[in-house]
Amino acid sequence: MNARRRIFSIVLAILVLSGLLVISVYSGGARNEGKTTQSDTLIGSTRPTLKLWYNDDALTDFLNDAAVSWNESHTEARVEPTLVTDNEYIRSINDASLDGDDFPDLYIAANNELEKCWKAGLASEVTDTAHFADTSTFPQSAINAVTYEGKILGYPMYYETAAFLINEDYLQQMADDAGQDLDSTVPKTMIDVVKLANAYNAPDGVDDIFAWDVSDILYNYAFLGSYLSIGGETGDHASLDDIVIYNENTIQCLSVYQQLNQFFSIDVTSDTYDSLIDDFADGRSVFTIASTDAPGRIQKKIDAGESELNYLVVPIPDLTDSLTSRTLSITDCLIVNGYSKHESEANDFARWLLFSGMDSFYDRTGLAVCRLDYSYSDSHMDGFTGAYESSIPITKLRTASNFWMELENTFANVWDGTDPNDALYELYSTTMQQMSGTKDYHLQDRITPEAVSISAQLSSGEEEIESTESAATEE
């Protein structure tokens, strides 16, 4: 699913479900209560049937085959997958569970849904403790994604995040020109990217050194992610103290983001994600930022003889030597419905699927697996694993429902020239008023951090910071 559409579908789901929790509690939707009317078995079968709901058609063939495999090899329960394409997916689960008719025993949903699902009685704690005791199976980012109020409420299945793609042949040319080896030429910061761009005598056919979809929050988030927090590391801390938006680092980071517009010509209207991935695959760009679908799309072009690309996938470079980057991630997980009468069997199936039934998952679906030990047929996906490990999970707080749209608007305004300090303070003000529930929320005073100049660092070869006040005086 396109990252931008997914973020906005998340926002829509949050808004729709703001009223769902009250309805669920009023209707007696307590966990493990009212589980009386769902059909336990298929006609002619002595085994209970576990109903598995999902809403991404890319999973259909894989889940159907997995269900057949499970049904043939296990006697405790049968599994019946069902694709539910209702735009109000979680509401459908809630309504069916309240009605007690044909509701899922387990379902697949994004981690941002967990607060709503838990409070509506639609999620139960997983019974697996061993795989979440340390980071040998799942990275901390996956564990954080499925954690709510200290409870593990889902099994991390697959994820979406962003990483940095590099044309390896062009980078080798850059390394040769500089008398360096390839590894030492891989850019560590955005300053390095600009330096490489300025020094590179690009061959015919290269239109852009670095281009990415600046209209999509998934690809922009890394520019602020190290210093921005909406609910802490697990995205579930409702305290306003855990809402961190406006500070010296975020202002400086957004300033660097804006300055990149001076060095890389990106047309927000025409340079869409799809066109940029095609450009990269065709050798018309050197660097880009992409999501986990990119390797599969590039491989299709290679298999069709339309591309001869050699490329690398690495985590998104830091902004400068002192300002780091951190990408956003969305984790889809298997959730056991709190209304199910077969929670034990549902947990058994979830563990079997994640740890014994995922071998062909990437090849069948094109989706990235959360498990650290997963072996991909395309080694480029390992680069996304590295990016996912250090990512910050999308928040679970429904009180932050408008934040993603507001943040995307902030990036757009800054890219178009709005002062980063002004834009961030406006985002901070709007978010805190919304999350506190009052327009009279006491906002912190405006601050004026030292300015970070890309041009100064290019000319000096090292980070040079001057105060905004001094810079204004010189101008």
C-alpha positions in Angstrom: 0.0 0.0 0.0 1.3 3.5 -0.8 2.8 5.0 2.3 1.0 8.2 2.0 -2.4 6.6 1.6 -1.6 4.3 4.5 -0.8 7.2 6.9 -4.1 8.9 5.9 -6.1 5.7 6.3 -4.6 5.4 9.8 -5.7 8.9 10.6 -9.2 8.1 9.2 -9.4 4.9 11.3 -8.4 6.8 14.4 -11.1 9.5 13.8 -13.8 6.9 13.1 -13.0 4.9 16.2 -12.9 7.8 18.6 -16.6 7.1 19.2 -16.2 3.3 19.0 -14.7 2.9 22.4 -17.7 4.4 24.2 -20.1 2.3 22.2 -18.1 -0.9 23.0 -17.9 -0.2 26.7 -21.6 0.8 26.9 -22.5 -2.4 25.0 -20.7 -4.6 27.5 -17.7 -5.3 25.3 -15.5 -6.4 28.2 -12.6 -8.7 27.4 -13.5 -12.4 27.6 -17.2 -11.6 28.2 -20.2 -12.2 26.0 -18.4 -14.9 24.0 -21.5 -17.1 23.5 -22.9 -17.0 20.0 -20.1 -17.5 17.5 -20.2 -20.8 15.7 -17.5 -23.1 17.2 -17.2 -25.6 14.5 -17.8 -26.2 10.8 -20.6 -28.7 10.0 -19.1 -32.2 10.1 -16.0 -31.1 11.9 -15.1 -31.8 15.5 -12.5 -29.0 15.6 -13.3 -25.4 16.4 -12.8 -23.0 13.5 -10.5 -20.0 14.1 -11.6 -17.1 11.9 -8.7 -14.9 10.8 -9.5 -11.5 9.3 -7.1 -9.4 7.3 -7.6 -6.3 5.0 -4.6 -6.5 2.6 -5.3 -8.5 -0.5 -1.5 -9.1 -1.0 -1.8 -11.6 1.9 -4.6 -13.7 0.3 -2.7 -16.5 -1.4 -0.2 -16.8 1.4 -2.8 -17.0 4.2 -5.0 -19.4 2.3 -2.0 -21.8 1.7 -0.9 -21.3 5.3 -4.4 -22.2 6.5 -4.4 -25.4 4.4 -1.0 -26.4 5.8 -2.1 -25.7 9.4 -5.4 -27.5 9.0 -3.7 -30.6 7.6 -1.0 -30.8 10.3 -2.9 -29.7 13.5 -5.8 -31.2 15.2 -6.7 -28.6 17.9 -8.4 -26.1 15.5 -9.0 -25.2 11.9 -8.2 -21.8 10.4 -10.4 -19.9 8.0 -8.9 -16.6 6.6 -11.3 -13.9 5.4 -10.4 -10.8 3.5 -12.4 -7.8 4.8 -12.1 -4.8 2.6 -14.4 -2.5 4.6 -12.8 1.0 4.9 -13.8 0.9 8.6 -12.0 -2.4 9.2 -11.6 -2.1 13.0 -15.2 -0.9 13.4 -16.3 -4.0 11.5 -14.3 -6.2 13.9 -15.9 -4.4 16.8 -19.4 -4.6 15.5 -19.2 -8.3 14.7 -17.7 -9.0 18.1 -20.4 -7.1 19.9 -23.1 -8.9 17.8 -21.4 -12.2 18.6 -21.9 -13.4 15.0 -19.2 -14.4 12.6 -16.4 -12.4 14.3 -12.7 -13.1 14.0 -10.8 -15.0 16.6 -7.7 -13.2 15.5 -6.9 -10.5 12.9 -4.1 -8.6 11.3 -3.9 -4.8 12.0 -1.3 -2.1 12.2 0.3 -1.4 15.6 -1.2 2.1 15.8 -4.6 0.4 16.3 -3.6 -1.3 19.5 -4.8 1.4 22.0 -8.2 1.4 20.4 -8.4 -2.4 20.2 -7.3 -2.9 23.8 -9.8 -0.4 25.2 -12.6 -1.8 23.1 -11.8 -5.4 24.3 -10.7 -6.5 20.8 -7.1 -7.5 21.9 -5.7 -9.8 24.5 -2.2 -10.2 25.8 -0.1 -12.7 23.9 0.7 -15.9 25.7 4.2 -16.1 24.2 6.8 -14.6 26.6 10.0 -16.2 25.3 10.2 -14.4 22.0 9.7 -11.0 23.6 12.1 -11.4 26.5 15.1 -10.1 24.5 15.9 -8.9 21.0 17.2 -12.2 19.6 14.0 -12.8 17.6 12.5 -9.4 17.1 14.2 -6.0 17.1 13.3 -3.6 19.9 11.4 -1.5 17.4 9.0 -4.5 16.8 8.6 -5.2 20.5 7.9 -1.5 21.1 5.4 -1.5 18.3 3.2 -4.2 19.9 3.6 -3.0 23.5 0.8 -1.0 25.1 0.9 -0.1 28.8 3.6 -2.7 29.4 1.6 -5.5 27.8 2.4 -7.3 24.5 -0.8 -7.2 22.6 0.2 -8.6 19.2 2.7 -10.7 17.3 4.8 -8.6 15.0 4.3 -10.0 11.5 5.5 -7.5 8.8 6.5 -3.8 8.6 6.9 -0.7 6.5 9.8 1.8 6.9 12.1 3.9 4.8 15.8 3.4 3.8 18.4 5.0 1.6 19.1 3.5 -1.8 22.4 4.0 -3.6 23.4 3.3 -7.2 26.5 1.2 -6.6 28.1 1.7 -10.0 27.8 5.5 -9.7 29.1 5.4 -6.1 32.1 3.3 -7.3 32.9 6.1 -9.9 32.7 8.6 -7.1 35.0 6.5 -5.0 37.5 6.1 -7.9 37.5 9.8 -8.6 38.3 10.5 -4.9 40.8 7.7 -4.6 38.8 5.9 -2.0 37.2 2.5 -1.6 33.5 2.0 -2.0 32.6 1.4 1.7 34.3 4.6 2.8 32.5 6.6 0.1 29.0 5.6 1.3 27.6 8.9 2.7 27.2 9.0 6.5 25.4 12.4 6.5 23.4 14.6 4.2 26.4 16.9 4.2 28.3 14.0 2.6 25.6 13.5 0.0 25.9 17.2 -1.0 29.7 17.0 -1.1 29.5 13.9 -3.4 26.9 15.6 -5.6 29.1 18.7 -6.0 32.2 16.7 -6.9 30.6 14.2 -9.2 30.9 14.6 -13.0 27.7 12.8 -13.7 27.5 10.8 -17.0 24.8 11.4 -19.6 21.5 10.1 -18.5 21.8 11.0 -14.9 19.1 13.6 -14.2 19.3 13.8 -10.4 22.0 13.0 -7.8 19.5 12.8 -4.9 15.7 12.8 -5.2 12.9 11.5 -2.9 9.2 12.0 -2.5 9.2 15.1 -0.3 5.4 15.1 -0.2 5.2 11.8 1.8 5.7 11.8 5.6 7.2 8.3 5.6 10.2 9.5 3.6 10.5 12.8 5.4 10.1 11.7 9.0 13.7 10.6 9.4 14.8 14.3 9.2 13.1 14.9 12.6 12.7 11.4 14.0 15.6 11.4 16.5 14.3 14.4 18.4 10.5 14.2 17.9 8.4 12.0 20.2 4.7 11.3 20.2 4.2 9.0 23.2 7.7 7.9 23.8 9.5 4.8 22.5 6.4 2.7 22.6 4.1 5.4 21.3 1.6 4.9 24.2 2.6 7.4 26.8 -0.3 9.7 27.2 1.5 12.3 29.4 2.0 15.6 27.7 5.6 15.4 28.9 6.1 12.7 26.4 5.0 14.9 23.5 8.2 16.4 22.2 8.0 18.6 19.1 9.6 22.0 19.6 13.2 22.1 20.6 16.6 23.3 19.4 17.4 20.0 17.6 14.1 19.8 15.7 14.4 23.4 14.5 18.0 22.8 13.4 17.0 19.5 11.6 14.1 21.2 9.8 16.5 24.0 8.7 18.9 21.4 7.2 15.9 19.8 5.4 14.9 23.1 4.0 18.5 23.9 2.8 18.6 20.6 0.8 16.1 22.3 -1.5 18.9 24.6 -2.6 21.1 21.7 -3.7 18.6 19.2 -5.2 16.0 20.1 -7.7 12.8 18.2 -6.7 9.4 18.9 -8.3 6.8 18.2 -5.7 4.2 17.9 -8.4 5.9 15.6 -10.9 8.5 13.8 -8.8 6.1 11.2 -7.3 7.3 8.1 -5.5 6.5 5.8 -8.4 8.4 8.0 -10.9 11.4 8.4 -8.6 11.7 4.6 -8.1 11.5 4.1 -11.9 14.2 6.8 -12.3 16.4 5.1 -9.8 15.9 1.7 -11.4 16.7 3.2 -14.9 19.9 4.8 -13.7 18.6 8.4 -13.9 19.4 9.1 -10.2 22.2 8.2 -7.8 20.5 8.3 -4.4 16.9 8.1 -3.2 14.8 7.3 -0.2 12.4 4.4 -0.6 10.1 2.0 1.3 10.2 -1.8 1.4 8.4 -2.3 -1.9 11.3 -0.9 -3.8 13.5 -4.0 -4.1 10.6 -6.0 -5.5 9.7 -3.3 -8.0 13.4 -2.9 -9.1 13.8 -6.7 -9.5 10.8 -6.9 -11.8 12.4 -4.4 -14.1 15.7 -6.3 -14.0 14.0 -9.6 -14.7 12.2 -7.9 -17.7 15.5 -6.7 -19.1 14.5 -3.1 -18.5 17.3 -2.4 -15.9 20.8 -3.4 -15.1 20.9 -1.7 -11.8 23.4 -2.6 -9.1 22.5 -0.9 -5.8 22.9 -0.8 -2.1 20.3 -0.3 0.7 21.4 1.4 3.9 19.7 3.3 6.8 19.0 7.0 5.9 22.1 9.0 6.6 22.3 11.4 9.5 21.8 15.1 8.8 25.1 16.3 10.0 27.9 14.9 12.3 25.8 16.1 15.3 22.2 15.8 14.1 21.1 12.2 13.6 18.3 10.7 11.6 15.7 8.1 12.6 13.0 6.7 10.4 9.4 5.9 11.2 8.0 2.4 11.0 4.5 0.8 10.9 4.2 -2.8 12.1 1.4 -5.0 11.2 0.7 -7.7 13.8 -1.5 -10.7 14.5 -3.9 -9.8 17.3 -6.0 -12.3 19.3 -9.5 -11.0 19.7 -10.4 -10.6 23.4 -13.9 -11.8 22.5 -12.7 -15.2 21.2 -13.6 -18.4 23.0 -10.5 -20.0 21.5 -7.7 -17.7 22.7 -5.3 -20.5 23.4 -5.7 -22.1 19.9 -5.5 -18.6 18.3 -2.2 -18.0 20.1 -0.9 -21.4 19.0 -1.7 -20.6 15.4 -0.1 -17.1 15.6 3.1 -18.6 16.9 3.1 -21.4 14.3 2.5 -18.9 11.5 5.3 -16.5 12.6 7.9 -19.1 13.5 7.1 -22.0 11.2 5.0 -20.8 8.3 6.7 -17.7 7.0 9.4 -19.2 4.7 7.8 -18.0 1.5 6.2 -14.9 2.9 8.4 -12.2 1.2 8.3 -14.0 -2.2 4.5 -14.4 -2.0 3.6 -11.0 -0.7 6.6 -8.6 -1.2 6.2 -7.5 2.4 9.1 -7.2 4.9 9.2 -9.6 7.8 9.7 -8.5 11.4 11.8 -11.4 12.5 15.5 -10.7 12.6 16.5 -14.2 11.5 14.3 -14.1 8.4 16.2 -15.2 5.2 15.2 -13.1 2.2 15.6 -14.2 -1.4 16.6 -10.6 -2.2 19.5 -9.6 0.0 18.7 -5.9 -0.5 15.9 -6.4 2.1 18.6 -6.8 4.8 19.2 -3.1 4.4 15.6 -2.4 5.4 16.0 -4.7 8.4 18.8 -2.4 9.6 16.6 0.6 9.1 13.7 -1.0 10.9 15.9 -2.0 13.9 16.6 1.7 14.7 13.2 3.1 13.7 10.5 4.7 15.9 7.1 3.0 15.8 4.1 5.0 14.8 2.2 6.2 17.8 -0.8 4.4 19.2 -2.3 7.5 20.8 -5.7 8.3 19.3 -5.5 11.8 20.9 -2.8 12.5 18.3 -5.1 11.7 15.4 -4.4 14.9 13.5 -0.7 14.9 14.1 0.4 13.2 10.8 -1.6 15.5 8.6 -0.2 18.5 10.5 3.3 17.2 10.4 3.1 16.6 6.6 1.8 20.1 6.1 4.7 21.4 8.2 7.3 19.6 6.0 5.5 20.9 2.9 5.5 24.5 4.1 9.1 24.4 5.1 10.2 22.9 1.8 8.3 25.8 0.1 10.2 28.4 2.2 8.4 28.9 5.5 10.7 29.6 8.4 11.4 26.2 10.2 11.1 27.8 13.6 7.7 29.4 12.8 6.4 26.1 11.3 7.5 23.9 14.2 6.1 26.3 16.8 2.8 26.3 15.0 2.8 22.4 14.8 3.7 22.3 18.5 0.9 24.8 19.4 -1.7 23.0 17.4 -0.7 19.5 18.7 -0.5 20.5 22.4 -3.9 22.3 22.3 -5.5 19.2 20.7 -3.9 16.7 23.0 -4.6 18.7 26.2 -8.1 19.4 25.1 -7.8 23.2 25.8 -6.9 26.2 23.7 -5.5 27.7 26.9 -2.7 25.2 27.2 0.4 27.0 28.4 2.9 26.8 25.6 6.7 27.1 26.1 8.3 30.3 25.0 9.8 30.6 21.6 13.5 29.7 21.3 16.3 30.8 18.9 18.8 28.0 18.4 22.1 28.3 16.7 21.8 28.0 12.9 23.3 25.1 11.0 24.6 26.1 7.6 25.2 23.4 4.9 27.1 25.9 2.8 29.4 26.8 5.7 30.1 23.1 6.3 30.9 22.5 2.6 33.4 25.4 2.6 35.0 24.6 5.9 34.9 20.8 5.7 33.6 20.6 9.2 30.4 21.6 11.0 30.2 25.3 11.5 27.4 26.8 13.5 26.6 30.4 13.9 23.8 32.1 15.8 20.7 33.1 13.9 21.1 36.6 15.3 24.7 36.9 14.0 23.7 35.5 10.7 20.9 38.1 10.4 23.3 40.9 11.4 25.8 39.8 8.6 23.0 39.7 6.1 
